[in-house]
Amino acid sequence: MKFSLLAYFKNAYAELRKVTWPSRQAAIQSTATVVVLSVGVALFLGALDFGFNAGLNYLIELTA
């Protein structure tokens, strides 16, 4: 089977023409949702890490 780079790009372009792209407003809303959820998860994991670290330091102080 012969590989043709030009045929690949033609087919890729044809497939991209079939895509139903979201509206600008939908893309902005989806991006905002992802950013807010990512910040929320980061804060939650940071608080969890801080709590575990404080607990571990407390246990180490008890045994020292």
ZIZINOR-V556958 format. One line per field, one symbol per residue. ss: DSSP state (H for helix, E for strand, L for the rest). phi: phi as a letter, one per 30 degrees, with the letter a starting at -180 (. if undefined). psi: psi as a letter, one per 40 degrees, with the letter a starting at -180 (. if undefined). Layout:
ss->???
phi->???
psi->???
This chain:
ss->LLLLHHHHHHHHHHHHHHLLLLLHHHHHHHHHHHHHHHHHHHHHHHHHHHHHHHHHHHHHHHHL
phi->.dccdddedddddddddddcdddedddddddddddddddddddddddddddddddddddddddd
psi->hhhhdddddddddddddehhiiiddddddddddddddddddddddddddddddddddddddde.
